[in-house]
């Protein structure tokens, strides 16, 4: 029984076996897609980072209110645990806020988006040339490729390089164009993507919440 194409052994990168115009087309297509993915990733991180900062701030306020309204009873709870929890969350919130603000996620996301749009213009121009300028000589094609390649490199020099994770995510979501990838590549990439973009924020929100819940439940009990 014949295996599906996505499970076939690597047969080489098809776009590299064609002429330079096709290779350049693939390069523009993949780079603009990867830069869009980088922009989207940073926007998502910025959003969950803001949520995490807000949640940690709420935890800190609630911890303070426990003693203000005499909900927390030192005789029923270990006093050091309460003091340690408030201090730990305060430090986490301070360090977290300073670090996250220094990353400028939205600014970087906007730059990656602009880079992708610039490359998309080149891609569309190349597509028009391939579709409608069919009578071009080899010399004309060479000159045109050199021009596009030069403009493409100039665009890349103006922007920061994307993360390797963005390339992996793009390829995982477009495996039909990368037939040499194994079937498990998609699952592996999704796990790594979740780990690097969301897991640390979830831990930062859940762990203080568990401590707060523990204190309240033990106090009520």
C-alpha positions as CSV (number, residue, x, y, z in Angstrom):
1,X,0.0,0.0,0.0
2,X,1.4,3.4,-1.0
3,X,2.1,5.8,1.8
4,X,0.7,9.4,1.7
5,X,3.0,11.9,0.2
6,X,3.6,13.6,3.5
7,X,5.2,10.4,4.8
8,X,7.5,9.9,1.8
9,X,11.2,10.0,2.3
10,X,12.8,13.4,1.4
11,X,13.3,13.8,-2.3
12,X,15.1,17.2,-2.1
13,X,13.7,20.7,-1.9
14,X,11.8,21.0,-5.2
15,X,12.1,24.7,-5.5
16,X,15.9,24.4,-5.5
17,X,15.8,22.1,-8.5
18,X,14.1,24.7,-10.7
19,X,15.5,27.9,-12.2
20,X,16.6,30.9,-10.2
21,X,13.4,32.8,-10.8
22,X,11.4,30.0,-9.2
23,X,13.9,29.8,-6.3
24,X,13.6,33.5,-5.8
25,X,9.8,33.3,-5.8
26,X,9.9,30.6,-3.1
27,X,12.3,32.7,-1.1
28,X,10.1,35.7,-1.2
29,X,7.0,33.7,-0.4
30,X,8.5,31.9,2.6
31,X,10.2,35.0,4.0
32,X,7.1,37.2,3.9
33,X,5.1,34.4,5.5
34,X,7.6,33.8,8.2
35,X,7.8,37.5,9.0
36,X,4.0,37.6,9.3
37,X,4.2,34.7,11.7
38,X,6.9,36.5,13.7
39,X,4.6,39.6,13.9
40,X,1.6,37.4,15.0
41,X,3.7,35.6,17.6
42,X,4.9,38.8,19.2
43,X,1.4,40.3,19.3
44,X,0.2,37.2,21.1
45,X,3.0,37.3,23.6
46,X,2.3,41.0,24.2
47,X,-1.3,40.2,24.9
48,X,-0.7,37.4,27.3
49,X,2.1,39.3,28.9
50,X,-0.3,42.2,29.7
51,X,-2.9,39.8,31.0
52,X,-0.2,38.1,33.2
53,X,0.9,41.5,34.6
54,X,-2.7,42.4,35.4
55,X,-3.4,39.1,37.1
56,X,-0.2,39.3,39.3
57,X,-1.3,42.9,40.3
58,X,-4.7,41.6,41.3
59,X,-3.1,38.8,43.3
60,X,-0.9,41.3,45.1
61,X,-3.9,43.5,46.0
62,X,-6.0,40.5,47.2
63,X,-3.1,39.3,49.4
64,X,-3.0,42.8,51.0
65,X,-6.8,42.8,51.5
66,X,-6.6,39.6,53.4
67,X,-4.9,41.3,56.3
68,X,-6.7,44.7,55.9
69,X,-10.1,43.0,56.4
70,X,-8.9,40.5,58.9
71,X,-9.7,37.6,56.6
72,X,-6.2,36.2,57.3
73,X,-5.8,34.9,60.8
74,X,-2.2,34.6,62.0
75,X,-3.2,32.1,64.7
76,X,-4.7,29.8,62.1
77,X,-2.0,30.2,59.5
78,X,1.8,30.2,59.4
79,X,2.6,33.9,59.4
80,X,5.8,33.5,57.5
81,X,4.0,31.8,54.6
82,X,1.8,34.9,54.2
83,X,4.6,37.3,54.4
84,X,6.7,35.2,52.0
85,X,3.9,35.0,49.5
86,X,3.3,38.7,49.4
87,X,7.1,39.4,49.1
88,X,7.5,36.8,46.4
89,X,4.7,38.1,44.3
90,X,5.9,41.6,44.6
91,X,9.4,40.7,43.4
92,X,8.0,38.6,40.6
93,X,5.7,41.4,39.5
94,X,8.5,43.9,39.6
95,X,11.0,41.8,37.7
96,X,8.4,40.6,35.2
97,X,7.1,44.1,34.5
98,X,10.6,45.5,33.9
99,X,11.7,42.6,31.7
100,X,8.5,42.5,29.6
101,X,8.4,46.3,29.1
102,X,12.0,46.2,27.8
103,X,11.1,43.6,25.1
104,X,8.9,46.1,23.1
105,X,6.8,43.3,21.6
106,X,4.3,45.4,19.8
107,X,7.0,47.6,18.3
108,X,8.9,44.6,17.0
109,X,5.7,43.0,15.8
110,X,4.9,46.1,13.7
111,X,8.3,46.1,12.2
112,X,8.0,42.5,11.2
113,X,4.6,43.3,9.7
114,X,6.1,46.1,7.7
115,X,8.9,43.9,6.5
116,X,6.5,41.3,5.3
117,X,4.5,43.9,3.4
118,X,7.6,45.2,1.7
119,X,8.6,41.6,0.7
120,X,5.0,41.0,-0.4
121,X,5.3,43.9,-2.9
122,X,8.4,42.2,-4.4
123,X,6.6,38.9,-4.5
124,X,3.6,40.3,-6.3
125,X,5.9,42.1,-8.8
126,X,7.7,38.9,-9.5
127,X,4.5,37.1,-10.0
128,X,3.3,39.7,-12.5
129,X,6.6,39.4,-14.4
130,X,6.3,35.6,-14.6
131,X,2.7,35.7,-15.7
132,X,2.6,38.5,-18.2
133,X,6.2,39.1,-19.4
134,X,6.5,35.7,-21.0
135,X,8.6,36.9,-24.0
136,X,11.5,38.1,-21.9
137,X,14.9,36.9,-23.0
138,X,17.3,35.1,-20.6
139,X,19.3,38.3,-20.3
140,X,16.2,40.2,-19.3
141,X,15.3,37.6,-16.8
142,X,18.8,37.6,-15.3
143,X,18.7,41.4,-14.9
144,X,15.3,41.3,-13.4
145,X,16.3,38.6,-10.9
146,X,19.4,40.5,-9.9
147,X,17.3,43.6,-9.3
148,X,14.7,41.7,-7.2
149,X,17.4,39.9,-5.3
150,X,19.2,43.2,-4.5
151,X,16.0,44.9,-3.3
152,X,15.2,41.9,-1.3
153,X,18.5,41.9,0.5
154,X,18.2,45.7,1.2
155,X,14.8,45.0,2.8
156,X,16.3,42.3,5.0
157,X,19.1,44.6,6.1
158,X,16.6,47.2,7.4
159,X,14.9,44.8,9.8
160,X,15.7,42.5,12.6
161,X,15.9,38.8,11.8
162,X,13.1,36.6,12.8
163,X,13.3,33.8,15.4
164,X,14.0,30.2,14.3
165,X,10.7,29.3,15.9
166,X,8.8,31.4,13.4
167,X,10.4,29.5,10.5
168,X,9.5,26.2,12.2
169,X,5.9,27.3,12.7
170,X,5.5,28.5,9.1
171,X,6.8,25.2,7.7
172,X,4.7,23.1,10.1
173,X,1.6,25.0,8.9
174,X,2.6,24.6,5.2
175,X,3.9,21.0,5.2
176,X,2.5,20.5,1.7
177,X,5.3,22.7,0.4
178,X,8.0,20.9,2.5
179,X,7.4,17.3,1.7
180,X,10.8,16.3,3.2
181,X,9.4,17.0,6.7
182,X,8.4,14.0,8.9
183,X,4.7,13.6,9.9
184,X,5.5,14.4,13.6
185,X,7.1,17.7,12.8
186,X,3.8,19.5,13.1
187,X,3.1,18.1,16.6
188,X,6.7,18.8,17.8
189,X,6.6,22.4,16.6
190,X,3.2,23.1,18.2
191,X,4.5,21.8,21.6
192,X,7.7,23.9,21.3
193,X,5.7,26.9,20.2
194,X,3.3,26.6,23.2
195,X,6.3,26.2,25.6
196,X,8.1,29.3,24.3
197,X,5.2,31.6,24.0
198,X,2.6,30.7,26.7
199,X,3.8,28.3,29.3
200,X,5.9,30.6,31.4
201,X,3.0,33.1,31.6
202,X,0.5,30.4,32.6
203,X,2.8,29.3,35.4
204,X,3.2,32.9,36.5
205,X,-0.5,33.3,36.8
206,X,-1.5,29.9,38.2
207,X,1.1,29.4,40.9
208,X,0.3,32.5,42.9
209,X,-3.4,31.8,42.5
210,X,-2.9,28.3,44.0
211,X,-1.0,29.8,47.0
212,X,-3.8,32.4,47.5
213,X,-6.5,29.7,47.3
214,X,-4.6,27.6,49.8
215,X,-4.4,30.5,52.3
216,X,-8.1,31.3,51.9
217,X,-9.3,27.7,52.1
218,X,-7.1,26.9,55.2
219,X,-8.4,30.1,56.9
220,X,-12.0,29.2,56.3
221,X,-11.4,25.7,57.4
